[in-house]
């Protein structure tokens, strides 16, 4: 698994480089889509293990946010639940 230093470097790189370019250059594989969330896998030779990401597109601004998620997440919805500290995305959307 990524060390804390590598995870921080990954976060900074993803924020600093255009998302579309990262996906193209590292050949991101789209694993699952739910609403405005996409679960991705980068299996390029950039780390010892594949990198799993959750892409979130803000509906109001169109901005894209990307977070690293654990590899055992089976769906974009499950990954969103993990990001929201166990709150199901349906409940989260109702509260906003």
Number of C-alpha atoms within 10 A of each C-alpha: 12 13 8 9 9 12 14 12 12 17 14 11 13 18 14 9 10 11 16 11 11 14 16 10 11 15 14 19 14 15 15 15 15 14 10 13 21 21 28 24 21 20 16 14 9 11 12 10 13 15 21 22 23 26 21 20 16 12 9 6 7 9 9 16 14 18 17 19 19 13 14 9 16 12 18 24 22 18 26 25 18 16 16 12 8 11 13 16 19 10 10 12 8 7 7 5
